[in-house]
Amino acid sequence: MPLIVMCGIPLSGKSYLTQKINNYFIEKDLKPIIITDEIKLNEYKRNNLYMNSNIEKQMRSWLKSQVERYLNSDNLVIMDAKNYIKGFRYELYCSSKERYLLLTLNLKIIINTY
């Protein structure tokens, strides 16, 4: 199954949309695996994590290893993290492409506030 990478600024609705996608695939009798950065954010404290580039690099490495652990033909993996570095997203793309598991989705979300 493919890899879905959520990316965006904090509080932009990534986790909410991830849950919606998760529910959709559960209704289709698939069980997605969600990889999130919340574990490491709580471990290092959010502000400390992004102020120290070495710790941030370790977090990206951990996220990539988690994705690669579950990325195979039987799993649908959803990565819910900031993923703001283009090179990191490209590494994930290459990992999924190596395993012939590529799904490209271009979503445009319009939020109306009244």
N, C-alpha and C positions, 0 to 999 in steps of 0.2 A: 504494500500500500504506500501511498505517497506521504510526503512531508509537507505540512502547512506551517509556514513561519509567519507569525503575527509580528508586526513592527509598528512603532509609533511612540509618541512622547508619553510620559506618565499621565495617568488619568484621562486617556483619550478613548477608553472603552475597549481596549484589547482583551482584557479578561472577560468582560461581558460578552463580547462577540465570540470568544473562544468557547464559552459555555453554550451559547446558541448553536455553534457549529457542532460541538460535542453532542448536544441533545438531538440535533438533526441526524447525525450518524448513528446514534443509539437507536433511534426510531427505525433506521434502515438495517438493524441487527448487526452493526459494526461497533466495536468497542475501541474508541480512540484512546491513545496514551497521550496525556498532557504533560509536557515538560515545562516547568515554570521556574522563574528566577526568585520566587518568593522565599524559598528555603535559604538561599545564600544571602538575600537581602536582610532577612531577619537575623541570620548568623553574624553578619558583619556590620549591621546598622547601615541604613541607606546612605546617610551623608558620608560616613567613613569610606564606604565602598567606592563611590565615584570621585572622592578626593585623592585616592591612592591608586595610581595606574597599575601597579603590580597586582593588587588585590582584584581589581576589575578584570585584568587579563586572566587571572586564575578562575574567576567566575565564568568568563566566556569559554575557557578551556573545559570547565566542568559541564557547562551547558552542551557544548559540542559532543563531549564523551557520552552524555546521557542520550542525546539524539541518536548517535551512532550505535549505541547499545541496543536500542529498540527498533532501529530502522531496518526492516526486512520486508519480505513479500507478504507477511501475514498481518503486519501492524500498520495502523494509520497513526502517525505521530503529529501532534500539534504542539508547536513551540510557542509559548506565551512569555515573551520577554521584550525588553526595549528593542533589541536588535538594530540599533541605530548606526552601526558601523557597516558600511557597504561591503567591505572585504570579508567581514564575518559572515554576512548573509551569502556571499559568493562561495565561501568555504562550505556552508551548509548545502547550497545548491549543488556543488560538485560532489559532496558525499552522497546526496540522494541520486544524482545522475549516475554515479559509479554503480549503484545498485539497481539501475534502471527503474527508478521509482520517482517519476517526476510528474507533478501536477502543478500547473501555473494558473493561479487565480488572480485576476485584477479586479479588485472590488473598490467601488467608490461609494462611500457612506456619506449621506447628507443628513445632518441632524438639524431639525427645525426647532428653534426655541421661541416660545411665544411669551 
